[in-house]
Amino acid sequence: MSSLSFRSALLGMTMGLVAQAAGAAEPPAGLLDPNAPTAPLPYQSAFSGYKRSQFEGKTDWRKANDTVRDVGGHVGAIKSDSTDEMPAKATSDAAPAAGGHAGHGK
């Protein structure tokens, strides 16, 4: 088979595949009709299974904020969950070592 006939055969197959793909890409006529009947879409609300939270021990928000502040912020509150006692108020007298970046690269 010569190079020219191979190229012709390859071109013919490519054109045939393109023609098939173009014919298959055409949607049926009913899909293009805006007045065509359609099946109703099912609807389910994202909130259908929602259950409102029921907090047992409601407290004053100002008191809760003061408690978090007194234990040293949210991290202090997390640490205090492991004991029954509240930790002492955090002090900021200690200066951070090396500008607070002493632990990098270790």
GIKA-V482676 format. One record per residue. RES is the residue in three letters. SS is DSSP state (2 for helix, 1 for strand, 0 for the rest). OMEGA is omega in degrees with one decimal (NA if undefined). Layout:
# GIKA-V482676
res->RES ss->SS omega->OMEGA
res->RES ss->SS omega->OMEGA
This chain:
# GIKA-V482676
res->MET ss->0 omega->-178.3
res->SER ss->0 omega->-178.2
res->SER ss->2 omega->-178.8
res->LEU ss->2 omega->-179.9
res->SER ss->2 omega->176.7
res->PHE ss->2 omega->178.6
res->ARG ss->2 omega->178.8
res->SER ss->2 omega->179.2
res->ALA ss->2 omega->179.1
res->LEU ss->2 omega->178.1
res->LEU ss->2 omega->179.0
res->GLY ss->2 omega->178.7
res->MET ss->2 omega->179.4
res->THR ss->2 omega->-180.0
res->MET ss->2 omega->177.7
res->GLY ss->2 omega->178.1
res->LEU ss->2 omega->178.6
res->VAL ss->2 omega->179.5
res->ALA ss->2 omega->177.7
res->GLN ss->2 omega->-179.2
res->ALA ss->2 omega->179.3
res->ALA ss->2 omega->178.6
res->GLY ss->2 omega->-178.9
res->ALA ss->2 omega->-177.2
res->ALA ss->0 omega->-179.4
res->GLU ss->0 omega->-179.8
res->PRO ss->0 omega->175.6
res->PRO ss->0 omega->-174.7
res->ALA ss->2 omega->-178.3
res->GLY ss->2 omega->-179.9
res->LEU ss->2 omega->-179.1
res->LEU ss->2 omega->-177.6
res->ASP ss->0 omega->-179.6
res->PRO ss->0 omega->-179.8
res->ASN ss->0 omega->-179.4
res->ALA ss->0 omega->179.6
res->PRO ss->0 omega->179.2
res->THR ss->0 omega->176.8
res->ALA ss->0 omega->179.0
res->PRO ss->0 omega->179.1
res->LEU ss->0 omega->178.2
res->PRO ss->0 omega->179.2
res->TYR ss->0 omega->173.2
res->GLN ss->0 omega->-178.5
res->SER ss->0 omega->175.5
res->ALA ss->0 omega->-178.7
res->PHE ss->0 omega->-175.1
res->SER ss->0 omega->179.8
res->GLY ss->0 omega->-175.9
res->TYR ss->0 omega->175.1
res->LYS ss->0 omega->-178.8
res->ARG ss->0 omega->180.0
res->SER ss->0 omega->179.2
res->GLN ss->0 omega->179.1
res->PHE ss->0 omega->-179.2
res->GLU ss->0 omega->-174.1
res->GLY ss->0 omega->177.8
res->LYS ss->0 omega->-179.4
res->THR ss->0 omega->178.0
res->ASP ss->0 omega->-175.6
res->TRP ss->2 omega->178.7
res->ARG ss->2 omega->178.7
res->LYS ss->2 omega->178.5
res->ALA ss->2 omega->178.5
res->ASN ss->2 omega->178.8
res->ASP ss->2 omega->179.1
res->THR ss->2 omega->179.1
res->VAL ss->2 omega->178.4
res->ARG ss->2 omega->-175.9
res->ASP ss->2 omega->-180.0
res->VAL ss->0 omega->176.4
res->GLY ss->0 omega->178.2
res->GLY ss->0 omega->-176.2
res->HIS ss->2 omega->179.0
res->VAL ss->2 omega->176.9
res->GLY ss->2 omega->178.9
res->ALA ss->2 omega->178.6
res->ILE ss->2 omega->179.3
res->LYS ss->2 omega->-177.2
res->SER ss->2 omega->178.8
res->ASP ss->0 omega->-177.3
res->SER ss->0 omega->178.0
res->THR ss->0 omega->178.7
res->ASP ss->0 omega->-177.7
res->GLU ss->0 omega->176.3
res->MET ss->0 omega->178.6
res->PRO ss->0 omega->179.0
res->ALA ss->0 omega->-179.5
res->LYS ss->0 omega->-179.1
res->ALA ss->0 omega->177.4
res->THR ss->0 omega->-178.9
res->SER ss->0 omega->-179.4
res->ASP ss->0 omega->-177.0
res->ALA ss->0 omega->179.0
res->ALA ss->0 omega->178.7
res->PRO ss->0 omega->-179.7
res->ALA ss->2 omega->177.2
res->ALA ss->2 omega->176.2
res->GLY ss->2 omega->178.1
res->GLY ss->2 omega->-178.3
res->HIS ss->0 omega->-175.3
res->ALA ss->0 omega->-175.6
res->GLY ss->0 omega->-177.9
res->HIS ss->0 omega->174.3
res->GLY ss->0 omega->179.8
res->LYS ss->0 omega->NA
